[in-house]
């Protein structure tokens, strides 16, 4: 820790948190652990998770936080396995009056986040927000495209009530500026290269997938949901399989599209949700990694795949746009060029020398993306915000009626 940085009390407010499995929860796990290692006291406020018993509070011994407050949680429409939180701002205000945080970070922009911003502003506690999820883009994938403009206005209103909005990439910083979010800061992501490593390649697992040593395992890791552009991944793999009959498509994750995909493609291998060392083995046992999403704000799985030594194929956006150099440590295609995405995957499948080269370089580059640097960057951003000051004029407007 910097010599002039005394330990602080930092509160993290989020509608999703470990042990839930998604990019936001994974990022917050790393963030909380890193902040505590730097000497800070961490309080987490989150909704009660699915199947979590009434009155249960996770033990602080997990190493993610020093104190936790659980509020009412209800299913998120379209994402029944995720929750949104409900709590009165007066309740949070009383909590923070009794144990005042030095800074508050709000990771999600749901009802819990709205209450937290209101309480923090009333108390004059510095409050920052994160832009982790493109909910306004997701609307078009769930039959609610007409709400996209209103969701953008809501996001503008919400984030402009905070001192700064943290985004993971330069492209996302341009996106939030175009939305009218006026004060943003760049906060990247890291990857645990001790967990995700090519050394965990498992010949037994590959044999269970029906692969010989030189045959291709094409991997997808993530939610099986419409906004992930899985049609692109399926089209790409089918082209690969047309030339490499023994290739296997390995899908790690779960979601609303799993049943439909399994019915249409019974030869695909669905591994379900994997955690910890099992997830690392699945990554390391693959060869190519397809990341077809055009809606992710970052995509932690891209760095995890690179750390695992896979040949990543992605669109030139989010994590891939930030970290992949075409034909050096992976393959990227312009957002509008589906054919280029497929052609890039075919080149990796057809050219072993190219595949081996990008896999080796991907691992080397991932080694430079450590979480320690990113946690320090986060610390410097949120602890430098004023307790009171010039909040944006739009923050005085009423919330848009959705």
N, C-alpha and C positions, 0 to 999 in steps of 0.2 A: 504494500500500500504506500501511496505517496506520503512523505513525511508530514505534510501539512493537512492530511485528510484524517480527521478523527473518525472513529466508528460512528455510524449513523443508524437510526431506526428507519428502515425502508419498508413500506407496505406495498405488496403486490396484489392487485385486484384482477381477477380473471374468472370468466364463466367456464373455462376448461383448465384442468390441472392434472398432473399425474395422480393415479396410475392410468388415466385416460391416455389413449394413443393417438396422437396427431402432431402436426408440426408445431403448433402453439404450445401444447403441453410439454413436448420435448425441449423446446427452447426455454421455457420457464424452469424446467428441472435444472438445466445447465446454469441458467442465470442465478437461481437461488443458491445453488451449491457454490458457485463462484463468488457471489457476494458474501456469503458466510465465511468462506475461506479468507476473504479480505478483511474480515473482522466485523462486518455489519450485522445488526440484528434484523431478522426478516420476519414480517408478519404476512400471512396469506389470507385473503378473503375470497371465498369461492362458494358456488352453489353445492348443495348436497347432491352427490353423484348417484347415478342409476344403481339400484340394488344396495345402496348404502343405508344401513339401519338408522332409524330415527335416534338422534342424540349421540350418534357415534362421531368422534373426532379423531382423526389420524394422529398417531404419536409423533411428537417432534423429533424423536430419535431417528427418523428416516433420513435426517440430514438435509432436508429441503427447506426447512424453516424453523424458527424458534417458537412461533405461536401461530395458531390457525383459528379462523372464525368461519363457520359454515352457515350459510343462509338457505332459505327455501329454494329448491331447484325444480324446474318444470321442463318437460321435453321441448327441444328446439324444433319448430316445424320443418319438416324435410330432413332433419337429422335427429331422429328419435333417441339415438344413443348418446347425444350430447344434451346438455342442460343450459337453461338460462336462469339467472338468479333474480330473486325478488327480495328487496329489503328497503325500508324507509330511509331516506337520507338523514332523518333525525336520529335514527338508531346508530348509523355510522358516525354522525357528529358527536353523539354522547360517548361512543367508544373511543374516538380520537381525542376528545377532550380529556378523558381519563388517562390515555396513554398516547400522547401526541407523536405522530411520525415526523421525521425530518423531511421526507419526500414520499410521494405516492405515485405509483406507476399503474396505469389502467391498461390492461392488455386487450380487452374486448369492449365493444361498443354497445352492448345490450343494456337491459334495464338496470342490472347491477352497476355497470359502468356509469350510467346516467346519475344514479343516486350517489355514487362515490364522488363524481366530479362536483355535484352540488354541495355535498358536505365539505369537501376539501376547500372549495372556494369560499364558503361561509366562514371557515376557520382560518383562512389565509395560509394554508399549507401548500407548498409547491406541488403541483399535480401535472404529470406528463402522461401521454397516451402512446399506444403502439398501433400501427396499421398492419395487422397480421393477416387479415382475411379480406378477400375481394367479394364481400357479400353482394354488392350491387351488380357485379358481373355474374354471380351465381344465379341471380333471379331468372335470367333467361333460360337456364337449364331446368328450372322447376316450374315452368308454365306461368311465370310472373314477370315476364320481361317488361310489361307496362309499368312496373314499379321501379325500374332501374333508375330513372331520373329522380324520383322521390327518395330512394335510398341514398343516392349521391348527395342530395340536399341534407338529408339527415346526417350523413357522415361528415359533411362540411360543418354543420352546426355543432355536432358532438366534439370533433377534434379541435375546432377553433375556441372551445371553452377551456382547453388545456394550454399550458405554457408552451409545449413543444410536442410534436408527433414524430415518433421514431419509425423509420422505414428501413428495410434491409438492403435495398439496392438503389443505384442512381436512377434506373428506369422507373422504379416505384416512386422515387422522389419527384420525378417529372409528372407522374400520374396524379399524385395527391395535390400538386400545385395546380394542375389543370382542373381538379375538382373544386378548387377555391380554398384549400387548406393552406393557411398562410405561413405557418412556422413549422418547418420540419427539420429533422436531424438524421444523419445516416448512421445506423447501427447495424453492423453486419452479423453474420452467424459463423460459428465454428463447427468443428467435427471432432469426435473422439477417435483418434487414429490408433489408440491402443485397443479399443473395442472393435472397430471396423478395420480389418486388415486382411490382405490376401493370404496370410498364414493360416487363416481359419477355413480355407478351402477343404471340403469334406468329400473324398471320393465315394464314401458309402452313401451320402445323400444324393450325389449325382447318379449313382447306380440305381437308387430308388426311383429317380426320375426317368430311368430308362435310357441313360446316356453312356456312351463309350467315352474314353478320355478325350478324343479329338472332336467330339460332336458338340454342337452349340446349345447352351442353355441361355435363352433370351428371357430376361427378368423384368418384371414390373413390380414395384413396391409402392403401396399407397391405398387410399380409399377407392373402392370399386363403386364409383358414383358418376353421374352424368357430367359434372363439371370438370372431370379429369380427362375428358377427350379420349376415352378408351376405344372408341371406334377407330381412331387413328392408330392406336397400338395394335388392335386386331388386324387392320388392313396391312400394317407393316409386317407383322409376324407372318401372315399368310403369304406374302410375297417372298419372305425368307424361306418359308417351308416349301414353297414351290421349287426352290433351287437346292435346298438342303433338307431332304425328306426326314432325316432323323433328328432335326432340331426340335426342341421342346420349349413351350411357352410356360413359364413359371410365374404365377400371380400370387404375391404375398400381400395379404390384407383382406378386408371384408367391406361390405357395403350393399346398398340396395340393388346393384346390378349383378351381384354374384350369381344368383339363381338363373337369371336370363342368360348370362354368359356360359354357365355350365351346361345349360340345356342346348344351346346352339353349338357349343364347341366342347364336346365331351372328351376330346383328346388333350385339352389344356389341363395343366396341373394347378389346382387351387390349394394353396397351403394355409389359408386362413391367416389370422393375426399371429405374428411372431414377436417375441420380446427378447431383449438381452442377448445372451450368447447364441440362442437359436436364430435370432434375426441376423446376427453377424455371420453365422455359418451359411445361411441362405444367400446373403449378399456374395460372400467370398466364393461360393460354389457356382456362381453364374459366369457368363462371358460377356454378353451384351446387356445393356440396361436401357430400356425405353422410357422416356419421360415426355409424354405427349401433351401435357397440360399447357393451356394458354391462359389460365386464370390464377395460378398460384402467385402469391406475393413473393415467395422465395423458393420453397421446395427443398427442405433439409435433406431429402432422400438423394438429391444430386450429389451433395458433398459426401454422403455416406457411401454411395456407389463409387465415387472417385477414390475415396480412402480404401475401399475394398478391392481396388484395381480392376474395375469394369470398364468396358468401352461404352461410354454414355452417348446416347443420341437424344437430343432435345431441341426445342425451339429457342431462338435467340432472345430469351427473356428471363426475368427472375434470376435464380441462382446460376443457371446455365449461361445467361448473357453476361453475368459478372465474372464467372470463373472458367468457362470453357473457351479455349482457343481452337478454332476449327482445324482438324487434322493433326493437332499437336497433342492435346490431352483429352480429346473427345470430338464429337461432331455436332454442329449446330446448324439449324435451318432457319431462314426468315419466317416470321410468324404466319405470313400468308402463303407459304410454299410447302404444302403437304407433300408434293412429289419429291422435293429436296430432302425432306425428313426421311422418306422411304428409301431414296437413293443412297443416302448417307448410311443407313442401317445395312443396306445390301452390300455396300463397299466394305464395311467392317466384317460382315459375315463371309465375304468372298476373298478378302485379302488378309491372310494371317499375319503378315509382317506389319501391316498398318495397324491391325487390332492389337498386336503385342506392343507396338510402340506407344500407342495412345494409352493403353492400360498402365504401362510402366510410368509414363509421365503424369497420368492422373493421380497415381499414388503419391508421387513426389510433390506435386502441387498441393494435394490435400494436407500433407504434413505441415504446411505453412499456415493452415487455417485453424489455429488453436483457439479454444474457448477463453483462455485466460486473457488474451488481448481484447476479445470482444466484450468480456465482462468489465474490464477496465474502461473501455470506451463508453459503455452504458453508464457506469458509475459517474464518469466525468460529465456526461450529458445531463442526467437527471438531477445531480446534486449541484449543478451550476444554475439551475432555474430559480428566479426570484419567488419569494413567498407572496408578494403582492406586486402589482405593476400594471403595465399596459396590456391587458387582455384584449383580444381582437373585438372590434365593434360588433361583428356578427354574433358574438357570444351573448349579446344582450337581446337577441331576437328570440322569439318563442320557438319551441321545437316544432318542426313540420308535422302536420297531421297526416299520418300514413293510413 
